[in-house]
Amino acid sequence: MTETIDINNTNNSPTTINSRKKEKKLVDVLGIVTHNLSNGKFRIKLENGVQVIGHLSGKIRQNRIKIVVGDKVTIELSPYDLTKGRIVFRHR
């Protein structure tokens, strides 16, 4: 039995298969913005007292959500480098 592959079908593309396999193993943590650094980066003090550097996620940049010193934010930390992260949500 032979298997035929439709070259016009985009569901068989390697990028689609790889993106489905990707699992995000990120740590979500609450923190407070302490300093505004350049280029959309911020120094954030986490709940446990650790200082990390976080940058704005694409959705926050796209929707032009302003982050100022004193804001409570949710930050995603990579398990490989716990000193840097991505700001994904600003709490009111």
C-alpha positions in Angstrom: 0.0 0.0 0.0 1.4 3.4 -1.0 0.9 6.6 0.8 0.1 9.7 -1.2 1.0 13.2 0.1 -0.9 16.2 -1.1 1.7 18.9 -1.7 -1.0 21.6 -1.6 -2.1 20.7 1.9 -0.5 23.0 4.4 -1.4 20.8 7.4 1.5 18.5 6.5 4.2 21.3 6.6 7.0 20.8 9.0 6.4 24.2 10.7 2.9 23.2 11.6 4.0 19.9 13.0 6.8 21.5 15.0 4.6 24.2 16.4 2.1 21.6 17.7 4.9 19.7 19.4 6.2 22.7 21.2 5.2 22.8 24.9 5.6 26.0 26.9 7.2 25.3 30.2 7.0 28.8 31.7 6.6 29.9 35.3 4.0 32.6 35.9 4.8 34.9 38.9 3.4 38.2 40.3 5.6 41.2 40.8 5.7 44.9 41.2 7.6 47.2 38.7 10.4 49.1 40.5 12.4 50.7 37.7 11.7 51.6 34.1 14.7 50.7 31.9 15.2 51.5 28.3 13.6 49.8 25.3 10.5 48.4 27.0 12.4 46.7 29.8 11.6 46.9 33.5 13.1 45.9 36.8 10.5 43.9 38.7 10.5 42.8 42.3 8.8 39.4 42.6 6.6 38.3 45.5 9.5 36.3 47.0 11.8 39.4 47.0 13.9 38.5 43.9 14.7 41.2 41.4 14.3 40.2 37.7 14.4 42.1 34.4 11.2 41.8 32.3 10.4 43.0 28.8 7.0 43.7 27.3 5.2 40.9 25.5 4.0 41.4 21.9 0.3 41.8 22.9 1.1 44.5 25.4 3.1 46.4 22.9 0.5 45.9 20.2 -2.3 47.2 22.4 -0.2 50.0 23.7 -0.8 49.2 27.4 1.3 51.5 29.5 3.4 50.1 32.3 4.6 52.5 35.0 6.6 52.1 38.2 4.4 50.6 41.0 2.2 48.5 38.6 1.4 45.0 39.6 2.2 42.6 36.7 2.3 39.0 35.8 5.6 37.9 34.4 6.5 34.6 32.6 9.9 33.2 33.6 11.8 30.6 31.7 12.9 27.6 33.8 16.3 27.9 32.2 17.0 31.5 33.2 15.0 32.8 36.2 16.6 36.3 36.1 14.8 37.4 32.9 11.1 37.2 31.9 8.3 38.6 29.8 5.5 40.8 31.1 2.2 39.3 30.0 -0.4 41.0 32.1 -0.8 44.3 34.0 -3.2 44.1 37.0 -5.4 47.0 37.9 
